[in-house]
Amino acid sequence: MVTDYTCYSCGSKGMRVFYEVKDVPVHSCLMMSTQQEAIEFPKGDIRLAFCPSCGFIANVAFDPNIQDYSPIYEDQQCFSPTFNAFAYNLANRLIERYDLHDKDIVEIGCGKGDFLILLCELGGNRGVGIDPTCMRERIHSKAAERVIFIQDYYSEKYAKYHGDFVCCRHTLEHIQLTAEFVSSVRRAIGDRTDTIVFFEVPDVIRVLRELAFWDIYYEHCSYFSLGSLARLFRLSGFDVIDLSKDFDDQYLLIEARPANNVSMSHLDKEDDLQELLGAVKYFAEHHKTKLAMWKHYFQEIMQNGKRIVVWGSGSKCVAFLTTLHIKNEVEFIVDINPYRHGKYIAGAGKRIMPPEFLKEYRPDVVVVMNSIYSSEIQQMLEDMGLMPDVVTV
């Protein structure tokens, strides 16, 4: 294994490469208007490396200069009742725990603004959302009158916006210089040590243990466990209040507050270096078997003359089809997000259709890209009078 990479989270040398994929789309959620444009979308390589000192995992082949987040980046999830229930419960829990009523909320990487609006609606709060992909015209809420949206990348030039609560969900995994980023958040807070900071990222141990190669894609250049996330925050000047998992244990949640000195205490959940090392070893040794299994499955479906669609056109789908080199085996992708309909996914070049399309297409098999949505999707299929085999990755 190559071990000459330096960890962006703790600064240690000796990160070890354990997984490589070449020629993957550098963006998964930019919607293409034509199939040719999607097939010819720019590509890069993935080379995942593990830091034995802190447990951080990074794509050491990542090039931040080819990333281009803009309003056409379409990753909104609020069209799913399952996801909305999760977001609603999470917002209520945070509001109750930290008395977020009539407070100032800053969300870094707010996306289209759904969660920030929810915090402001439920708690009567004011908000500032910073994200290059945000679109104020998508917001239909009176709470929007109390929210400022800034269509830009976060930097310390926005430190003037003070928050009683600083939120950052599913952004840190897109950041290459993780310690620099989290430290910049700490510097922006300054001496306001009563500020609460909340981050949410995917759980890499689950990805590794489940051999979920579809959860590894170019935009996600940084991967965390509870322990590596906590270690990053402590090194960046925070005390960790709580660590937890949610969304069927797919997401890691960290709650922290600014500290004047590095805390020597730690939570039991942070002691996961050996577990991480084992998960990395397991993935390195077994992921090819998982790939071969899925390739055989799609080939068998095609040879039997059956129609198969993939439900969910986001990053998981792009990584799944690209890594498996799926071509004629799948013709269409289904998604409930209306802003994706009629577009094409990067790399594989498959067209995205609304669920109602299936009444005419009548697939034999529906592959669901996230198990947490299986019941929701099964019910939609039954409501349309369809009874295909539903297979969850």
C-alpha positions as CSV (number, residue, x, y, z in Angstrom):
1,M,0.0,0.0,0.0
2,V,1.1,3.6,-0.8
3,T,1.7,5.4,2.5
4,D,3.2,8.8,1.5
5,Y,0.0,10.9,2.0
6,T,-0.5,13.5,4.7
7,C,-3.8,13.5,6.6
8,Y,-5.9,16.7,6.2
9,S,-7.5,16.2,9.5
10,C,-4.6,15.5,11.9
11,G,-1.5,16.3,9.9
12,S,0.0,12.8,10.3
13,K,1.9,11.2,7.5
14,G,1.4,7.6,6.3
15,M,-2.2,7.4,5.0
16,R,-2.7,4.0,3.3
17,V,-4.5,3.6,0.0
18,F,-7.0,0.7,0.1
19,Y,-9.6,1.3,-2.7
20,E,-9.3,2.7,-6.2
21,V,-11.9,3.5,-9.0
22,K,-11.0,5.3,-12.2
23,D,-13.0,7.6,-14.5
24,V,-15.9,8.5,-12.3
25,P,-18.0,11.6,-12.8
26,V,-16.6,14.5,-10.8
27,H,-20.2,15.6,-10.0
28,S,-23.2,13.4,-9.3
29,C,-26.0,15.9,-8.8
30,L,-25.5,18.2,-11.8
31,M,-28.4,17.4,-14.1
32,M,-27.5,17.1,-17.8
33,S,-30.0,18.1,-20.6
34,T,-28.8,15.5,-23.1
35,Q,-27.6,12.0,-23.0
36,Q,-24.4,12.8,-24.9
37,E,-23.6,15.6,-22.5
38,A,-24.1,13.2,-19.5
39,I,-21.9,10.5,-21.0
40,E,-19.1,12.9,-21.8
41,F,-19.2,14.6,-18.4
42,P,-15.8,15.3,-16.9
43,K,-14.3,12.4,-14.9
44,G,-11.7,11.9,-12.2
45,D,-10.3,9.1,-10.1
46,I,-11.0,7.9,-6.6
47,R,-8.1,6.7,-4.4
48,L,-9.3,6.2,-0.8
49,A,-6.6,6.3,1.9
50,F,-6.9,5.6,5.6
51,C,-5.0,7.6,8.4
52,P,-4.0,5.1,11.1
53,S,-3.4,8.0,13.5
54,C,-6.9,9.6,13.6
55,G,-9.0,7.3,11.4
56,F,-9.8,9.9,8.7
57,I,-10.4,8.6,5.2
58,A,-9.8,10.7,2.1
59,N,-9.8,10.5,-1.6
60,V,-6.2,11.5,-2.2
61,A,-6.8,11.8,-5.9
62,F,-9.4,14.5,-5.4
63,D,-9.0,17.8,-7.2
64,P,-11.0,20.6,-5.7
65,N,-10.4,22.8,-8.8
66,I,-12.8,20.8,-10.9
67,Q,-15.7,21.1,-8.5
68,D,-18.5,23.5,-9.6
69,Y,-21.4,23.9,-7.2
70,S,-24.1,26.2,-8.5
71,P,-28.0,26.4,-8.3
72,I,-28.3,23.7,-11.0
73,Y,-26.7,21.2,-8.4
74,E,-29.8,19.3,-7.5
75,D,-29.6,17.4,-4.2
76,Q,-32.9,18.4,-2.6
77,Q,-34.5,15.5,-0.6
78,C,-37.6,17.2,0.8
79,F,-39.9,15.4,-1.7
80,S,-39.7,12.2,0.4
81,P,-42.1,11.9,3.4
82,T,-39.5,9.5,5.0
83,F,-36.8,12.1,4.8
84,N,-39.1,15.0,5.8
85,A,-40.1,13.0,9.0
86,F,-36.4,12.6,9.8
87,A,-35.6,16.3,9.3
88,Y,-38.7,17.4,11.3
89,N,-37.8,15.2,14.2
90,L,-34.2,16.3,14.1
91,A,-35.1,20.0,14.0
92,N,-37.5,19.6,17.0
93,R,-34.9,17.7,19.0
94,L,-32.2,20.3,18.5
95,I,-34.7,23.2,19.2
96,E,-35.7,21.5,22.5
97,R,-32.2,20.5,23.6
98,Y,-30.6,23.9,23.0
99,D,-33.7,26.2,23.5
100,L,-33.6,27.5,20.0
101,H,-36.4,30.0,20.2
102,D,-36.1,33.5,18.9
103,K,-32.4,32.8,18.2
104,D,-30.0,33.4,15.4
105,I,-29.1,30.3,13.3
106,V,-26.3,30.1,10.7
107,E,-26.3,27.2,8.4
108,I,-23.1,26.5,6.4
109,G,-23.9,24.6,3.2
110,C,-27.6,25.0,3.5
111,G,-28.4,23.5,0.1
112,K,-31.8,24.8,-1.1
113,G,-32.5,25.9,2.5
114,D,-35.1,23.3,3.7
115,F,-33.6,22.6,7.1
116,L,-32.8,26.2,7.9
117,I,-36.3,27.2,7.2
118,L,-37.6,24.3,9.3
119,L,-35.5,25.5,12.3
120,C,-36.8,29.0,11.8
121,E,-40.4,27.9,11.4
122,L,-40.5,25.6,14.4
123,G,-38.5,27.8,16.8
124,G,-39.4,31.3,15.6
125,N,-35.7,31.8,14.8
126,R,-33.8,34.0,12.4
127,G,-31.4,32.5,9.9
128,V,-28.5,33.0,7.6
129,G,-27.9,30.3,5.0
130,I,-24.6,30.1,3.0
131,D,-24.4,27.8,-0.1
132,P,-23.5,28.3,-3.8
133,T,-26.5,26.1,-4.7
134,C,-29.2,27.9,-2.7
135,M,-32.3,29.2,-4.5
136,R,-34.6,31.6,-2.6
137,E,-37.3,31.1,-5.1
138,R,-37.7,27.5,-4.0
139,I,-38.7,28.6,-0.5
140,H,-42.4,29.0,0.2
141,S,-42.6,29.9,3.8
142,K,-43.3,33.0,5.9
143,A,-40.2,32.2,7.8
144,A,-38.2,33.1,4.7
145,E,-38.8,36.8,5.7
146,R,-36.4,36.1,8.6
147,V,-33.7,34.4,6.6
148,I,-30.8,35.7,4.6
149,F,-29.6,33.4,1.8
150,I,-26.0,34.0,0.5
151,Q,-25.2,32.2,-2.8
152,D,-21.6,31.5,-2.1
153,Y,-19.0,29.2,-0.6
154,Y,-18.5,29.6,3.2
155,S,-15.4,31.5,4.3
156,E,-14.4,33.7,7.2
157,K,-15.6,36.7,5.4
158,Y,-19.0,35.7,6.6
159,A,-17.9,35.6,10.3
160,K,-19.9,38.8,10.8
161,Y,-23.0,36.7,10.8
162,H,-23.2,35.5,14.4
163,G,-25.2,32.4,15.3
164,D,-26.4,31.1,18.6
165,F,-26.5,27.8,16.7
166,V,-24.2,27.0,13.8
167,C,-25.4,24.1,11.6
168,C,-23.6,22.3,8.8
169,R,-25.2,19.2,7.3
170,H,-23.7,17.0,4.6
171,T,-21.1,19.6,3.6
172,L,-17.9,18.5,5.5
173,E,-17.6,15.3,3.4
174,H,-17.3,17.6,0.3
175,I,-14.4,19.5,1.9
176,Q,-10.8,18.4,1.2
177,L,-9.0,20.6,3.8
178,T,-11.1,19.4,6.7
179,A,-9.0,20.7,9.6
180,E,-8.6,24.1,7.9
181,F,-12.4,24.3,7.4
182,V,-13.5,23.3,10.9
183,S,-10.8,25.6,12.4
184,S,-12.2,28.5,10.3
185,V,-15.6,27.9,11.8
186,R,-14.0,28.0,15.3
187,R,-12.2,31.3,14.5
188,A,-15.4,32.8,13.1
189,I,-17.2,32.1,16.4
190,G,-14.4,33.8,18.4
191,D,-15.0,34.2,22.1
192,R,-18.8,33.4,21.9
193,T,-18.3,30.1,23.8
194,D,-22.0,29.6,24.3
195,T,-22.5,29.0,20.6
196,I,-23.6,25.4,19.7
197,V,-22.2,23.8,16.6
198,F,-23.9,20.9,14.9
199,F,-22.5,18.9,12.0
200,E,-23.9,15.9,10.1
201,V,-22.0,13.5,7.8
202,P,-22.3,10.0,6.4
203,D,-21.0,7.1,8.5
204,V,-18.0,5.5,6.8
205,I,-17.9,2.4,9.0
206,R,-21.4,1.5,7.7
207,V,-20.2,2.0,4.2
208,L,-17.2,-0.2,4.7
209,R,-18.9,-3.0,6.6
210,E,-21.8,-3.1,4.1
211,L,-19.4,-3.0,1.1
212,A,-21.5,-0.1,-0.1
213,F,-19.3,1.0,-3.0
214,W,-22.2,3.1,-4.2
215,D,-21.7,5.4,-1.2
216,I,-18.2,6.3,-2.5
217,Y,-18.2,9.1,-5.1
218,Y,-16.0,11.9,-6.3
219,E,-17.7,14.8,-4.5
220,H,-17.3,13.0,-1.2
221,C,-13.6,13.5,-0.7
222,S,-13.7,13.1,3.1
223,Y,-15.1,10.2,5.2
224,F,-15.6,10.0,8.9
225,S,-16.5,7.7,11.8
226,L,-17.8,9.1,15.1
227,G,-14.2,8.9,16.5
228,S,-12.4,10.5,13.6
229,L,-15.1,13.3,13.5
230,A,-14.7,13.9,17.2
231,R,-10.9,14.0,17.0
232,L,-11.1,16.5,14.2
233,F,-13.3,18.8,16.2
234,R,-11.2,18.6,19.4
235,L,-8.0,19.4,17.4
236,S,-9.9,22.3,15.8
237,G,-10.8,24.0,19.2
238,F,-14.1,22.4,20.2
239,D,-15.4,20.4,23.1
240,V,-17.6,17.5,21.9
241,I,-21.0,17.5,23.7
242,D,-22.6,14.5,22.0
243,L,-22.0,12.0,19.3
244,S,-24.9,9.9,17.8
245,K,-26.3,8.2,14.7
246,D,-29.6,8.7,12.9
247,F,-31.4,8.0,9.7
248,D,-31.2,4.3,10.1
249,D,-27.7,4.7,11.4
250,Q,-26.5,6.1,8.0
251,Y,-25.7,9.6,9.4
252,L,-23.3,10.7,12.1
253,L,-24.3,13.7,14.3
254,I,-21.8,15.7,16.3
255,E,-22.8,18.5,18.8
256,A,-20.0,20.7,20.1
257,R,-19.2,24.0,21.6
258,P,-16.1,26.2,21.3
259,A,-13.3,25.5,23.8
260,N,-10.4,27.7,25.0
261,N,-8.2,24.7,25.6
262,V,-8.0,21.3,24.0
263,S,-10.1,18.9,26.2
264,M,-8.4,15.8,27.4
265,S,-11.7,14.1,28.2
266,H,-13.5,12.1,25.5
267,L,-16.7,10.1,24.9
268,D,-16.7,6.3,24.8
269,K,-18.0,6.4,21.2
270,E,-14.7,8.0,20.1
271,D,-12.7,4.9,20.7
272,D,-13.1,3.3,17.3
273,L,-9.7,3.2,15.7
274,Q,-9.4,-0.5,15.8
275,E,-13.0,-0.9,14.5
276,L,-12.1,1.4,11.7
277,L,-9.0,-0.4,10.8
278,G,-10.9,-3.7,10.7
279,A,-13.6,-2.2,8.5
280,V,-11.0,-0.8,6.1
281,K,-9.3,-4.2,5.9
282,Y,-12.7,-5.9,5.4
283,F,-13.7,-3.6,2.6
284,A,-10.3,-3.9,0.8
285,E,-10.6,-7.7,0.9
286,H,-14.2,-8.1,0.0
287,H,-15.5,-5.2,-2.2
288,K,-14.6,-7.0,-5.5
289,T,-16.9,-9.9,-4.5
290,K,-19.7,-7.4,-4.0
291,L,-19.0,-5.8,-7.4
292,A,-19.0,-9.2,-9.1
293,M,-22.3,-10.2,-7.5
294,W,-24.1,-7.1,-8.8
295,K,-22.6,-7.4,-12.2
296,H,-23.8,-11.0,-12.5
297,Y,-27.2,-9.9,-11.2
298,F,-27.7,-7.3,-13.9
299,Q,-26.4,-9.6,-16.6
300,E,-28.8,-12.3,-15.6
301,I,-31.8,-9.9,-15.6
302,M,-30.8,-8.7,-19.1
303,Q,-30.3,-12.3,-20.4
304,N,-33.8,-13.2,-19.2
305,G,-35.3,-10.3,-21.1
306,K,-36.6,-8.5,-18.0
307,R,-36.9,-4.7,-17.6
308,I,-35.1,-3.2,-14.7
309,V,-35.1,0.4,-13.4
310,V,-33.2,2.0,-10.6
311,W,-35.2,4.2,-8.1
312,G,-33.2,7.1,-6.9
313,S,-31.1,9.2,-9.3
314,G,-28.7,10.9,-6.8
315,S,-25.1,10.2,-6.0
316,K,-25.6,6.7,-4.9
317,C,-27.1,5.8,-8.3
318,V,-24.4,7.5,-10.2
319,A,-21.7,5.7,-8.2
320,F,-23.5,2.4,-8.5
321,L,-24.0,2.4,-12.3
322,T,-20.6,4.0,-13.0
323,T,-18.6,1.6,-10.8
324,L,-20.4,-1.4,-12.3
325,H,-20.0,0.0,-15.8
326,I,-23.8,-0.5,-16.4
327,K,-24.8,0.3,-20.0
328,N,-27.7,-1.5,-21.7
329,E,-28.8,-3.4,-18.6
330,V,-30.7,-0.3,-17.4
331,E,-32.7,2.1,-19.6
332,F,-34.3,4.5,-17.1
333,I,-33.9,5.9,-13.6
334,V,-36.9,6.9,-11.4
335,D,-36.9,9.8,-8.9
336,I,-39.6,11.7,-7.1
337,N,-37.8,15.0,-7.3
338,P,-39.6,16.9,-10.1
339,Y,-36.5,19.1,-10.8
340,R,-34.7,16.0,-12.0
341,H,-37.4,14.7,-14.4
342,G,-36.3,14.5,-18.1
343,K,-32.7,15.1,-17.2
344,Y,-29.8,12.6,-17.5
345,I,-27.4,11.4,-14.9
346,A,-23.7,12.1,-15.3
347,G,-21.5,9.2,-16.5
348,A,-24.1,6.5,-17.3
349,G,-26.3,8.9,-19.3
350,K,-29.6,7.4,-18.1
351,R,-32.7,9.5,-18.3
352,I,-34.6,10.3,-15.1
353,M,-38.3,9.7,-15.1
354,P,-41.2,10.4,-12.6
355,P,-42.7,7.4,-10.8
356,E,-45.9,7.6,-12.9
357,F,-43.8,6.6,-15.9
358,L,-43.6,3.1,-14.5
359,K,-47.4,2.6,-15.1
360,E,-46.6,2.5,-18.8
361,Y,-43.1,1.0,-18.7
362,R,-44.1,-1.8,-16.3
363,P,-40.6,-2.9,-15.0
364,D,-40.0,-6.4,-13.8
365,V,-37.4,-5.3,-11.2
366,V,-37.0,-2.1,-9.3
367,V,-33.6,-1.6,-7.6
368,V,-33.9,0.8,-4.6
369,M,-30.7,2.8,-3.9
370,N,-31.4,3.4,-0.2
371,S,-33.1,0.8,2.1
372,I,-34.7,3.5,4.3
373,Y,-37.0,4.4,1.4
374,S,-38.1,0.8,0.6
375,S,-41.5,0.9,2.3
376,E,-42.3,4.3,0.8
377,I,-41.4,3.1,-2.7
378,Q,-43.2,-0.2,-2.2
379,Q,-46.4,1.7,-1.3
380,M,-46.1,4.0,-4.3
381,L,-45.7,1.0,-6.6
382,E,-48.7,-0.8,-5.1
383,D,-50.8,2.4,-5.4
384,M,-50.0,2.4,-9.2
385,G,-51.1,-1.2,-9.5
386,L,-47.5,-2.5,-10.0
387,M,-45.9,-5.5,-8.5
388,P,-42.3,-5.7,-9.6
389,D,-39.6,-7.4,-7.6
390,V,-38.1,-4.7,-5.3
391,V,-34.5,-5.2,-4.6
392,T,-32.6,-2.9,-2.2
393,V,-28.9,-2.4,-2.5
